[in-house]
Amino acid sequence: MEETKNMLRKLIQAYQAQPVESQLQTELLARFATEQERFRKRQHKRRQLTVLASLLVGLLLALNLVLFQPHVRAWAEEVPLLGSFVKVTRAKLFQQIDPQKAITVNVPKINAQNPNTIALNRKYLAEGQAAYKKARQEFGETNGHLNITGDYQTLVDDARFLVIQRTMTRTAADSHTELHYDVIDKKRNVVLSLPLLFKDQRYLTVLDREITRQMQAQMKADPQKKYWTQQDVADQLTDSLTLMTPQREFYLNSAHQLVIVFPQYAIAPGYMGTPEFVIPQKVLKSLLVDPTYLSGPAK
């Protein structure tokens, strides 16, 4: 600003100090008027920016003071970023039907516009396209009956969590089902993973122990139930036996309990389907980043 003032002052002094021709005089006066107008606009713009900056600082200070009041902070934490209930609809249907064979792949779409749901919707579409392409290849290579179905289901949609289950079932001489889950915390606007829930990796050992306990209890109570053991691995009845990994499929049920899900054939014979284990909250409480996080929905 000071530099502009000096330039204007020099122009005035130069004009007053020497005689000039009429045409040059007109040109100098025009330049002088232009510089004056530019200077006036810059001053006005700076004043506007100063006022705006002051307003923003005031707003941030007020917001900070308000949100750090305990009762207001509690209210803010109760507002779901995705809304209390989120509609999940069909985004795409891939289908091919012949007299003995059929492919049907339903692709879900979460009707909420934020980076996480947009990314999930893109993943759903890409995986649906890939599954349909793979099924069509198998479609052409298989003689006889074949049915491949991809579908989805909303398991939980409450004030805190949205849980979506996606299934892919292939039925021919036998049947095979794959399950995938997405658990979304609406209030924190995050897609959950097992490592996000826990303070450290001790949870893997604890869950391993709890699932082993439940498997043994189920087999003792019902002779028809069978889970692989390390002896079965030694006898080559199954290739390997791995229980917990950070990538293991899971979901939260309507009571906000952690449910661990295993692929078909992974820990049991095929007739056992996709085994699920509900983990008691008392087993997890001391391991969670927030001990109250899975305390169940509000009554």
N, C-alpha and C positions, 0 to 999 in steps of 0.2 A: 504494500500500500504506500509506504514512504517513497519507494522508488518511482511510483507513478506520479506522486505529487511533485517530486523533483523534476521529472520530465516535463510536466505541464508548466512548471515555473520557468524552466529554460526556454520553452517555446514562446512563452509570453515575453520574456526578456529579449529573445532574438528578434521577435516581431517589432518590439518598441525601439530597439537599438539602431535599426537601419531602415532607410527608405527602400520600398519595394515597388515593383511594377504592379499595376492594377490586377492583372491576371494572376500573378504570384500571390498578391495579397488575398485574393479570393480563395486560392488553394490553401494557403496557410490557415485562414479562418475556418475553412471546412475541416481541415485536419484537427484543428484545435477543438471544434465542436464535437467531432467524432471521439476524440480522446476523453473529453469531458463526459460524454454519454457512457463510454465503456467503464470509466471510473465510477460513475454513479451506479451502474448495474452491478459491478463487482462488490461495491459496498453493501448494496441491498441484499445480494446473495449471501454474503458473509453474515449479515445480521440474521437472515433466515436460518442458516446453518447453526449459528450460535444458539438461537432460540430453540431449535429442534433438539440440539444436543442437550440443552438444559432440561427440556421436557423429558427426554429419554432417561437421563440420569435420575430425575425425580421419580419417574415411573418405576425404574428398577429398585430404587431405595424403598419406595412404598411397597412394592411387591415383595421385596425381601423381608421387610418388617412384618407384613401380613402373613406370609407363608411360614415364617418361623414362630408364629404364635401357635401353641400346641393344638388348640381346638380347630384352628383353620387348617393347619397342616394335616390333621387327621381327616378333615373333610376332603382335602385335595387328594389324599391317597386313596379315597374311596371312589373316585371318579374313573370308570373304565375308559381307557383310551380308544377301545374299539366299540364301545357301547355295551349295554347290558346283554343284548342278544344280537348275534350276528347271523345273517342269512347265508347259508351255503347252498348253492344251486349247481345245476349241471352246466358246465361251460362248453363241453364238446362230447359228441357221441361218435365213436368209431365202430362200424358194424359191417359184417359180411356174413351172409347166411346162405348155406347150401342145404340140400335135403338131409345129409348126414353130418354136416359140420356147421359150426356157428362161432363167430367171434363178436363179442359185445364189450366195448370198453367205454365206461362212463367216466368222464373227467370232471372233478369238482372245481368250483370257483368260490372263493371267499369274497363276499360283496362288501369289502371295506378297503378304502384307498389309503394305504400307508406302505412304506418300503418293505416291511416283513410280509404282509399279505400279498403284495405284488410279486415278490420273489417266490413265495409259495405257489401262487397261481401259475407262474412261469414254469416252476418245477413240475407241477401236476400235468401241465400240457405237454412238456417235453417227455416226461416219463410215460404218459399215455400214448403219445405218438410212437415212442420206442417199443412199448409193449405190443401195440397193434402191428407194427412192422415185423416184429419177431413172431407174433402169432400167425400172420399171413404166410410167412416162410414155412412155419410148421404145418399150416393149413394145406399147402401144396405138396408137402412131403409125406403126409399121413393118409393112409387108406383106412376106411372104417369111420366109426363115430369119434367125433372130437368136439368138445365144447370148451371155449376159453372165455371167461367172464371177468371183467374188471369193474369194480363198483366201489362206492364210498358210503360212509355213514357218519353222522354227527353223534358222538357218544356223550359228550358233555357240552352244554352251552349255558353257563350260568353267569353270574355277575363277575366272576373272577377268571374262569378258564374256558377256552374253546378247545375241544379235543376231536380230531378228525381221524377216522380209521379208513384206510384204503386196502382193498383186498384184490387179489388176482388168483382165480381158481381155474385149474386145468383139469378137465375130466375126460378120460378116455377109458382104457382098461382099468386104471385106478384113478385116484383123485389127489391133487396136490394144491395146497393153498399157501399163498404168501400174504403176510400182513405187514402194513406199515402205519405208523402213527405220527401225528403232529400235535404237540401240546403247546398252546399259545396262552401266555399270561396276558390278559387284556389290560390290566392296570399298568403293568410295566412295559407293555408292548414288546415282548420278547418271545421267541420260539425256544422252548426249554430243551435242554439236553441233560443227561445224567450228571456230567461234571459241573454244570452250573448250579445244581441243587446242593452240592456237598462241599464241605470245607477242604477236604483232601481225599486221597484215594483209599483211605481206610474203608470207605463204604463198599468197595468191591469185595473185600474179605468178609465183611459183615453180611452182605447180601448173599454171597456164596454159602455161608454157613446157614443162613435162614432158609434159603431155597432147598438146600440138602436136607434140612430138618423136615420141611414140609413134604418133600418127595418121599422120604422114609415113612412119615406118618400116613400118607395117602396109600402107599403100598401095603402097609400093615393093616389099614382099615378096609381095603378093598383089593383082594387077590387079582382082580381083573386089570388093575392098573400096573403099569410097568415103566420104570425109568432106567436108563442105562447106568451102570456102575463102572468103576475102574476095572473090575473083574471082567465085565463084558468087553471092554477095550482089549484086555489081555487075551480074551478068547476070540477076538476079531469079529465079534457080533456088531461092532460099530467102529468107525475109524478113530474117533477121538471123542473126548468129553470135556467141553469147556462151558462153564456156567457164566460167570459175569465178566463182561468187558464194558468199557465206556460207551461203546456203540450199540449195546443191546437195546432192542425195541422195548418201549415202555409207554404207559399212558397213566393218566390220573382218572379214577372213577368218580362217580357222582358224590362220593363222600370225601373226595380229594386224597384218597389213598393211592400210594404208588403200586402199580401193577407191572410186573416184569413179564414179557412175552417172549417165548422161544419159537424159532422156526420149526415146522414139521420135520421130523426125523432127527433133529439136532440133539435132543436129550432123551428121546423115547421112540419106540416103534411108531410107524405111520398111523396106526389106528388111534393113537393118543391125540392126534390132531396137532394143534399149536398150543402147548401147555402155557398156562398163566398162573402167576403166583402173586397174591395180594400180600403186600408187606405191611405188617402192623406198624402203626405210627410210633409206638413206644420203642421199636427197634431202631428207627431212623432219627429220632428227635435230637440226640446229642451229636449227630453227624452232619445235620443240615446247616447251611450257612445261616439261615434264619430258623430257629427251633420251632417257631409258630407257623411256618410257611404252609405246611400240610395239615393244618389243624382242622380242616373241614369247612364247608360253606357256612356262612352266617345263618343263624336260625331266624 
